[in-house]
Amino acid sequence: IYKKNKTLRKFYLIKKGVVRISRIFDTGEEVTLSLLKEGSLFGIISFLKNIPSEEFYSASAFTKVELESSPIESLSEEISSNKYIRKELISGFTKRLIYSENIVEALNEPNKNRKLIKFLIFLSREFGCNCPDGLLINLDLTHQSIAECIGTCRLTITRQLSKLKKELIIKNKNKKILIMDINSLYKYLK
């Protein structure tokens, strides 16, 4: 079990929690590439490229996480000898590519208001669960963690979320965001 914000370096399977994968550029700018949930693999870049992935990417616990790790060597042997593992890895890579395209689309929005809306919609698809009041994003999110993910400041996020709360589109529920009217979020994108 790893605490929130712990930096991780190896080949991992997420048993519980959410891990943020980001790219760190020479300028020091960090860009979120994905938020991976239970059942996802990461650290594969070192295996595929045969170079240390920490030169390009950062993985950090976005929530409290439980991970299972495996040495790259044992993965290589397993891929060579087990057709099922190869099939599962290809399936996992395909899902990850689609997932990455969706989050990059959301985070590539230049308008800060639309970027937050797209990010909330993305989170609702990936981490949302239906409840009587609407769609609950099942993550403990702080304004700061959202700001870090979408590359803006906390104050901007606080203002935008306050506006959405006043319009009765979202509300807080046990440190989570409840989207009471998902259609109104989509209307912001038109």
Backbone bond lengths (Angstrom), bond angles and torsions (degrees), N, CA, C in turn:
res aa  C-N    CA-C-N  psi(-1)  N-CA   C-N-CA  omega(-1)  CA-C   N-CA-C  phi
1 I - - - 1.461 - - 1.531 107.77 -
2 Y 1.338 115.24 132.86 1.453 121.73 -179.25 1.519 109.40 -117.57
3 K 1.313 116.57 140.73 1.458 121.10 179.71 1.521 109.55 -76.72
4 K 1.338 115.04 159.83 1.449 122.14 176.97 1.526 109.82 -55.96
5 N 1.326 117.22 141.97 1.466 126.57 178.25 1.528 114.26 72.52
6 K 1.311 119.05 7.75 1.460 121.90 175.41 1.533 107.97 -75.22
7 T 1.338 117.46 128.86 1.455 121.14 178.18 1.521 109.11 -80.36
8 L 1.334 115.42 134.92 1.459 121.69 -173.24 1.525 110.44 -117.40
9 R 1.355 117.15 141.04 1.464 121.53 179.42 1.520 109.57 -143.69
10 K 1.322 117.51 103.71 1.459 125.74 174.36 1.515 108.59 168.54
11 F 1.319 116.59 -168.73 1.457 123.21 174.50 1.525 106.94 -97.46
12 Y 1.339 117.74 121.34 1.460 121.22 -171.79 1.525 113.16 -131.98
13 L 1.330 114.26 154.73 1.450 124.19 166.78 1.520 105.79 -117.04
14 I 1.330 117.02 128.69 1.461 120.73 -179.81 1.527 108.44 -82.69
15 K 1.318 115.84 115.77 1.468 121.72 178.05 1.525 110.84 -87.20
16 K 1.342 115.92 -33.65 1.463 121.17 -178.10 1.529 108.16 -157.28
17 G 1.323 116.59 141.06 1.455 120.63 175.47 1.520 113.46 99.95
18 V 1.354 114.98 -169.40 1.457 122.73 -176.24 1.530 109.30 -132.01
19 V 1.339 115.75 134.56 1.465 122.59 178.68 1.527 108.38 -116.39
20 R 1.325 115.86 133.48 1.466 121.81 176.97 1.528 108.41 -93.65
21 I 1.332 116.16 125.68 1.463 121.93 175.31 1.522 106.62 -105.90
22 S 1.316 116.31 127.60 1.459 119.76 179.96 1.515 110.05 -135.66
23 R 1.308 115.20 161.31 1.463 122.78 178.52 1.510 106.13 -109.55
24 I 1.323 115.30 131.12 1.458 120.47 178.92 1.530 107.54 -108.98
25 F 1.329 115.45 122.26 1.450 121.07 -177.89 1.526 111.03 -92.69
26 D 1.321 116.11 165.16 1.468 121.52 -179.43 1.524 112.19 -56.54
27 T 1.320 116.65 -27.45 1.464 121.70 -179.83 1.524 111.93 -74.39
28 G 1.354 116.19 -10.61 1.453 121.13 -176.93 1.521 112.59 94.50
29 E 1.348 116.19 -8.12 1.461 120.20 178.78 1.525 109.68 -68.53
30 E 1.322 115.65 134.38 1.461 121.68 178.89 1.521 108.55 -113.19
31 V 1.328 116.64 127.08 1.453 122.46 -177.78 1.526 108.89 -119.62
32 T 1.318 116.81 128.35 1.466 121.70 178.30 1.516 109.50 -70.30
33 L 1.337 115.66 129.48 1.460 121.21 176.45 1.517 111.73 -103.44
34 S 1.319 116.74 -34.00 1.462 118.73 179.14 1.518 111.33 -166.09
35 L 1.311 113.50 159.98 1.459 122.79 170.48 1.523 104.42 -118.43
36 L 1.317 116.41 110.40 1.462 121.13 -175.08 1.517 110.54 -96.91
37 K 1.330 115.29 140.07 1.459 120.23 -177.12 1.522 110.70 -114.50
38 E 1.319 115.22 -177.06 1.458 123.74 -178.64 1.534 111.55 -46.43
39 G 1.346 114.98 132.32 1.460 120.99 179.01 1.518 113.47 93.49
40 S 1.341 118.17 -8.17 1.467 121.29 -179.45 1.515 111.01 -85.95
41 L 1.326 114.97 151.66 1.462 122.79 175.69 1.519 109.37 -106.76
42 F 1.312 116.92 147.06 1.462 120.34 169.03 1.522 109.08 -150.28
43 G 1.335 114.79 162.86 1.456 120.63 -174.47 1.514 111.49 96.59
44 I 1.315 117.38 4.84 1.454 122.72 -177.35 1.524 111.29 -71.18
45 I 1.334 118.12 -25.63 1.461 120.97 -177.89 1.526 110.55 -55.13
46 S 1.337 118.18 -40.54 1.462 120.19 179.61 1.525 110.83 -60.43
47 F 1.331 115.93 -36.53 1.466 120.73 179.89 1.532 110.35 -70.35
48 L 1.325 115.96 -45.63 1.458 119.89 -174.88 1.521 112.94 -72.22
49 K 1.304 117.03 -40.48 1.457 120.49 -175.75 1.522 112.77 -96.16
50 N 1.316 117.00 -13.03 1.451 122.29 -178.20 1.534 111.58 61.73
51 I 1.319 116.04 30.83 1.465 122.35 176.86 1.519 108.22 -134.88
52 P 1.321 117.80 155.88 1.468 119.08 -179.81 1.528 111.57 -65.42
53 S 1.331 117.38 122.72 1.464 121.07 -177.18 1.523 112.12 -69.45
54 E 1.343 117.72 -22.60 1.465 118.23 -177.13 1.528 112.23 -66.07
55 E 1.373 117.33 -13.48 1.456 119.33 174.92 1.525 110.98 -67.87
56 F 1.327 117.30 -25.19 1.450 121.54 -174.63 1.520 113.74 -116.16
57 Y 1.313 116.64 -33.18 1.453 121.00 -170.42 1.520 111.21 -126.96
58 S 1.323 113.84 156.61 1.452 120.44 174.79 1.518 107.71 -127.55
59 A 1.313 115.89 135.57 1.462 121.14 174.05 1.517 106.60 -117.74
60 S 1.320 115.33 127.26 1.459 118.64 177.68 1.528 109.25 -137.74
61 A 1.313 114.60 149.17 1.456 120.27 -179.77 1.521 108.57 -69.22
62 F 1.330 117.08 117.69 1.461 122.64 178.79 1.527 109.64 -82.93
63 T 1.317 115.25 -31.68 1.462 122.79 172.57 1.526 105.46 -130.86
64 K 1.296 117.80 -178.75 1.458 120.41 172.55 1.528 106.77 -64.56
65 V 1.338 116.77 128.87 1.462 119.61 -176.49 1.516 112.02 -125.67
66 E 1.315 113.86 153.73 1.456 122.47 172.27 1.521 105.67 -121.41
67 L 1.335 115.47 124.16 1.459 121.24 -174.70 1.517 111.16 -123.51
68 E 1.324 114.21 154.37 1.455 120.76 170.77 1.517 105.63 -120.72
69 S 1.321 116.87 130.55 1.458 118.90 -178.17 1.518 110.46 -113.07
70 S 1.324 113.56 160.15 1.454 120.35 179.47 1.513 107.83 -145.12
71 P 1.333 116.91 138.86 1.467 118.30 176.14 1.531 109.79 -64.26
72 I 1.321 116.62 142.08 1.460 122.05 -179.96 1.534 110.64 -55.79
73 E 1.337 117.34 -35.64 1.461 120.81 -178.75 1.526 111.87 -61.04
74 S 1.339 116.77 -41.83 1.464 119.12 -179.17 1.527 110.69 -70.03
75 L 1.334 117.01 -31.98 1.455 120.10 175.97 1.529 109.92 -64.73
76 S 1.315 116.29 -43.36 1.466 120.98 179.12 1.525 111.37 -58.97
77 E 1.320 116.59 -44.64 1.465 120.94 178.26 1.525 110.76 -63.66
78 E 1.319 116.68 -42.50 1.461 121.53 -177.96 1.524 111.03 -65.61
79 I 1.327 117.13 -40.45 1.464 120.90 178.55 1.528 110.24 -63.44
80 S 1.316 116.41 -40.89 1.465 120.93 -179.74 1.517 112.61 -65.08
81 S 1.315 117.27 -36.65 1.465 120.12 -171.66 1.530 115.09 -102.60
82 N 1.323 119.00 -11.07 1.453 119.89 -171.54 1.535 111.05 -126.42
83 K 1.326 115.97 108.33 1.459 122.41 -178.89 1.536 110.99 -62.45
84 Y 1.325 117.24 -37.00 1.463 122.03 179.88 1.531 110.20 -61.63
85 I 1.332 117.05 -43.79 1.474 121.18 179.27 1.525 109.83 -62.64
86 R 1.317 117.76 -42.71 1.474 120.88 178.44 1.529 110.10 -59.41
87 K 1.336 116.34 -45.87 1.467 121.20 -179.71 1.526 110.39 -62.10
88 E 1.324 117.60 -44.23 1.460 121.65 -179.74 1.534 111.47 -65.30
89 L 1.319 116.91 -38.72 1.466 119.81 178.64 1.526 110.76 -65.35
90 I 1.329 116.97 -43.36 1.464 119.90 178.71 1.522 110.11 -62.93
91 S 1.318 117.05 -42.77 1.468 121.12 177.26 1.528 110.21 -61.34
92 G 1.326 116.47 -44.24 1.461 121.02 178.81 1.522 112.58 -63.39
93 F 1.345 116.92 -41.18 1.465 120.80 178.38 1.526 110.76 -63.90
94 T 1.332 116.35 -40.21 1.465 120.71 179.82 1.526 110.45 -62.81
95 K 1.323 116.75 -47.21 1.469 120.63 178.45 1.523 110.40 -61.06
96 R 1.327 115.83 -41.24 1.462 120.65 -178.69 1.519 111.21 -64.71
97 L 1.337 117.85 -38.79 1.466 121.00 177.81 1.525 111.21 -62.89
98 I 1.322 116.35 -45.64 1.470 120.41 179.04 1.523 109.86 -62.90
99 Y 1.324 116.13 -44.99 1.458 122.43 178.52 1.530 109.87 -58.56
100 S 1.340 115.98 -47.25 1.469 120.49 -178.44 1.517 111.39 -62.49
101 E 1.322 116.99 -40.43 1.460 119.53 177.78 1.524 110.61 -61.19
102 N 1.325 117.32 -40.57 1.462 120.94 -179.61 1.523 112.12 -65.59
103 I 1.334 117.37 -43.62 1.469 118.38 -178.64 1.527 111.03 -73.22
104 V 1.335 117.56 -36.24 1.465 119.85 178.22 1.526 109.65 -64.07
105 E 1.334 117.02 -39.84 1.468 120.29 177.08 1.524 110.26 -60.02
106 A 1.313 116.73 -44.38 1.467 120.29 -179.90 1.524 111.55 -65.23
107 L 1.329 116.75 -41.83 1.464 120.03 -174.32 1.521 113.21 -84.66
108 N 1.326 118.00 -9.88 1.462 121.62 -178.38 1.531 111.92 -88.06
109 E 1.298 117.48 -2.07 1.462 122.85 179.69 1.525 109.88 -66.71
110 P 1.345 118.44 123.78 1.474 119.66 -178.60 1.535 113.75 -73.09
111 N 1.332 117.52 -30.73 1.456 121.16 -179.42 1.528 109.35 -77.18
112 K 1.329 117.62 122.38 1.470 122.01 -174.84 1.526 112.98 -61.76
113 N 1.337 117.02 -39.14 1.466 119.84 179.45 1.526 110.86 -65.05
114 R 1.330 116.09 -47.70 1.465 120.44 179.62 1.525 111.08 -65.88
115 K 1.329 116.63 -33.97 1.466 120.10 179.49 1.534 110.26 -62.80
116 L 1.325 116.97 -44.74 1.465 119.97 178.05 1.526 110.65 -62.64
117 I 1.324 116.87 -43.65 1.468 120.70 179.63 1.528 110.14 -60.52
118 K 1.327 116.91 -47.37 1.470 120.58 179.20 1.529 110.85 -62.00
119 F 1.319 116.33 -37.78 1.464 120.02 179.39 1.528 110.58 -67.10
120 L 1.325 117.58 -42.02 1.461 120.48 177.77 1.534 111.12 -63.37
121 I 1.322 116.45 -40.12 1.470 120.06 177.33 1.526 110.01 -64.35
122 F 1.328 116.28 -43.21 1.468 120.77 177.45 1.533 110.17 -59.41
123 L 1.333 116.97 -48.10 1.463 120.85 179.85 1.527 111.54 -61.81
124 S 1.320 116.36 -37.43 1.469 119.06 179.94 1.527 110.69 -65.86
125 R 1.340 117.17 -35.61 1.473 120.21 177.93 1.525 111.53 -70.12
126 E 1.324 116.56 -41.43 1.470 120.88 -173.72 1.525 113.22 -85.22
127 F 1.331 117.05 -36.06 1.455 120.86 -172.55 1.523 113.21 -125.13
128 G 1.322 116.91 7.23 1.451 121.01 -175.88 1.521 113.09 -82.15
129 C 1.315 114.77 146.92 1.463 120.02 172.69 1.525 107.68 -136.89
130 N 1.320 114.67 138.59 1.467 120.57 -179.20 1.516 110.64 -68.59
131 C 1.315 115.01 139.79 1.461 121.19 173.45 1.527 106.93 -144.02
132 P 1.309 118.85 169.19 1.478 120.77 -175.29 1.534 114.60 -56.18
133 D 1.344 116.85 -31.48 1.467 120.08 -177.08 1.527 113.78 -87.55
134 G 1.334 118.01 -12.46 1.457 120.68 -176.58 1.509 111.50 152.60
135 L 1.316 115.30 -139.20 1.464 122.52 -177.21 1.529 108.96 -116.40
136 L 1.328 116.50 114.02 1.457 121.92 -176.54 1.524 109.82 -92.97
137 I 1.338 116.79 123.51 1.469 121.02 173.72 1.518 105.94 -79.54
138 N 1.312 115.43 110.99 1.462 121.63 -170.60 1.532 112.21 -82.05
139 L 1.321 115.52 56.97 1.461 123.56 176.23 1.523 107.93 -140.68
140 D 1.320 116.87 140.72 1.460 119.99 171.10 1.523 106.66 -79.38
141 L 1.317 116.20 106.59 1.463 121.25 -176.01 1.517 110.87 -112.70
142 T 1.319 115.62 129.47 1.458 119.87 171.15 1.524 107.38 -98.57
143 H 1.304 116.31 160.84 1.457 120.00 176.30 1.527 109.79 -60.60
144 Q 1.332 116.11 -36.36 1.461 120.70 179.45 1.530 111.36 -64.99
145 S 1.337 118.00 -43.22 1.463 120.25 -178.79 1.528 111.22 -66.19
146 I 1.328 116.98 -36.67 1.468 119.93 175.82 1.520 109.68 -65.60
147 A 1.335 116.61 -44.94 1.467 121.02 179.37 1.520 111.39 -58.33
148 E 1.329 117.34 -42.62 1.464 120.86 179.01 1.526 111.35 -64.61
149 C 1.308 116.65 -38.76 1.463 120.26 -179.63 1.522 112.47 -67.10
150 I 1.316 116.70 -40.00 1.465 117.54 -175.21 1.530 113.65 -101.02
151 G 1.323 116.08 3.37 1.464 120.00 172.72 1.517 114.28 73.05
152 T 1.313 116.83 45.42 1.459 120.85 176.25 1.530 107.81 -140.16
153 C 1.311 117.32 -176.71 1.468 119.02 -177.97 1.540 110.76 -93.66
154 R 1.304 115.13 157.37 1.461 122.05 -177.78 1.524 111.58 -60.48
155 L 1.308 117.01 -39.02 1.460 120.90 -177.91 1.532 111.08 -61.29
156 T 1.328 116.87 -40.52 1.466 121.12 177.80 1.521 110.52 -61.74
157 I 1.335 116.40 -43.80 1.464 121.13 179.42 1.528 110.13 -63.39
158 T 1.325 116.88 -44.50 1.464 121.30 -179.78 1.526 110.32 -58.87
159 R 1.318 117.57 -45.09 1.471 121.27 179.48 1.525 111.47 -62.54
160 Q 1.336 115.99 -46.04 1.463 119.86 -177.40 1.530 111.49 -66.38
161 L 1.326 116.75 -42.93 1.464 119.94 179.45 1.528 111.02 -65.99
162 S 1.337 116.76 -37.59 1.469 120.42 177.15 1.524 110.71 -61.64
163 K 1.319 116.50 -40.78 1.473 120.79 178.24 1.532 109.99 -62.94
164 L 1.321 117.63 -44.34 1.472 121.19 179.20 1.532 111.37 -64.61
165 K 1.335 116.65 -34.04 1.476 120.36 177.20 1.530 110.53 -68.19
166 K 1.338 117.25 -42.84 1.465 120.98 179.08 1.520 111.28 -61.93
167 E 1.344 116.18 -33.05 1.462 120.87 179.68 1.531 111.58 -84.47
168 L 1.331 117.12 4.85 1.469 124.03 179.17 1.530 113.32 58.12
169 I 1.328 114.97 36.16 1.465 120.51 177.16 1.524 109.29 -93.97
170 I 1.341 116.26 -35.63 1.464 121.41 177.58 1.520 109.49 -133.93
171 K 1.327 115.70 165.48 1.463 121.51 168.56 1.522 107.58 -155.33
172 N 1.315 115.14 163.68 1.465 120.07 176.48 1.514 109.32 -85.86
173 K 1.333 115.13 141.91 1.455 120.28 176.68 1.523 107.34 -144.72
174 N 1.321 116.47 105.17 1.473 122.38 -179.87 1.533 112.67 53.27
175 K 1.332 116.88 51.96 1.465 124.60 179.02 1.528 113.31 66.56
176 K 1.310 116.86 14.06 1.454 122.03 178.09 1.530 108.21 -118.89
177 I 1.319 115.81 161.56 1.459 120.14 178.05 1.519 108.41 -97.38
178 L 1.316 115.36 127.52 1.456 122.22 175.62 1.521 107.38 -105.85
179 I 1.315 116.19 120.12 1.466 120.87 176.22 1.525 106.38 -90.84
180 M 1.310 114.99 110.50 1.463 119.94 -176.44 1.527 111.44 -83.67
181 D 1.350 115.83 -25.78 1.468 119.53 -178.63 1.529 109.26 -142.56
182 I 1.327 116.09 89.42 1.475 121.53 -178.17 1.527 110.94 -64.12
183 N 1.338 117.74 -32.53 1.468 120.49 -179.75 1.525 111.55 -63.98
184 S 1.325 117.11 -34.50 1.464 120.31 177.36 1.518 110.94 -67.65
185 L 1.329 116.69 -32.90 1.469 118.65 175.75 1.525 109.92 -63.71
186 Y 1.328 116.31 -44.66 1.461 119.97 179.15 1.533 111.84 -62.86
187 K 1.339 117.57 -31.82 1.462 120.95 179.50 1.527 111.41 -63.95
188 Y 1.343 116.64 -29.61 1.473 119.86 177.31 1.517 112.38 -63.99
189 L 1.313 117.17 -22.26 1.464 121.17 -176.64 1.518 113.32 -87.60
190 K 1.332 117.45 -7.24 1.482 120.51 -178.50 1.495 111.56 -83.82
